[in-house]
């Protein structure tokens, strides 16, 4: 086991809501062996981000008594049991006619998307309306998404947004945007925008709390499209300022199984995507 005072990183992979529950096991283990409180940085993807945001916002409870831990875990279990996917599906027939109406009246239809319903679920049932700057400094939470514009890694943390830029050189570069006002429900919604079910999530300068000239509107999708384990974030951190003694990876990704040529349909495709991611 690591000595006291070492820097420990924790990566929580994607894998849909199954991953959200799967990762509770590693948290229980780390707590039982007195290591959870030593975690200094958490990188999360998709379903892992759902838990990671709740974990950091309730850090004292997860590191408190067994009763405190169980109560915090119970909130995650209750959220998954709420069956968010079907909650969104039931509302989708109402969303599309409403979007047509808003387009006719030249109003924004941004709040009439599956993502908006998901974001509302996160806000009402897990995170409230808190923003990135309200996430504790330690452990530092790094929520991963994928930039639709260039397919690169995107990292949201309490300092803002970092978007990978692809260039001709082998050196990986990130553009930094001080978007600390981005809401946690929206950021987690981008990280967990399972392809095939949720479209990419739009972020404007207003969403990040910066001036128009500091950020051009971009779209982000599930972090698992770039790195489903979250390890790339630690490679980036090691190359900047933070060196880790150990990094633990909780991999909840489902083994890929080749399916027949049978058409899955809309819901089947979304379930398949969340299984793989």
C-alpha angles and dihedrals in degrees: 000000000000120000121251113277098030121135111249125189123200124202118196110195132214124258107133123260088326088068091050089061095037092059092057086076094060090047090053091048094048090049093049092052092045096246104109093084090054094061107113102177134028124195115192138186131197109308089015090059091059089062097034094059091048090046096054094042089052098034096137092052094050089050095041130082122327088256091054090048093049092049092052091047089048090062090057093046091049091051093052091046088055085074099226094187094061090040088060094042092054090056098045096085087060095046100062098054088046090052091053090052093050091050091052089052091043093239127138115272094191093114091052099072134099087249091059091053091049092047090052090052090053091048097047099039108031122007111019114213095311121146134219094264088062093062110104119259090233124075091026110221119215112189112196128213135160123248111233093203096062106004091240133139117275123195126198118193138148090281094057137258130334118192121191115235120208114219139164093264124077091239113106113227130189130202112221124216117184091225100152093146094068109123117246093227090056095045093048087045090058093046091050099040093131108209114244092034109041122041119223116289119245120227120189130185088259091055090056095041095241135119121274092250092055097060136022116211111274136180125226132193139185113325090224090072088075105023121358094187100051094229094123088069091060091048087054093047092048089053093052117040112310124083118190127210091203137003120201118203123203104198113195096162113134117236110258114253122192110235130206123260090265113127111249099203126218099298092039091053091051093050090047091051093050090047092056096038 
